[in-house]
């Protein structure tokens, strides 16, 4: 039997409020900004992390680390 323990690694995005794309991002609601930024992180970083996760988990006898979906 396995039990999931959810934990998080937090990121901070610094936005240039004078850049047109930065302005567009800041015009979105807080919730939409978070959804968008988290989606981008999952798409861009999760695949790059997979080899490291595979290495960490290769001898895992009691716990397996995964990226939550």
Buried (B, 14 or more C-beta within 10 A) or exposed (E): EEEEEEEEEEEEEEEEEEEEEBEEBEEEEEEEBEEEBEEEBEEEEBEEEEEEBEEEEEEEEEEEEEEEE
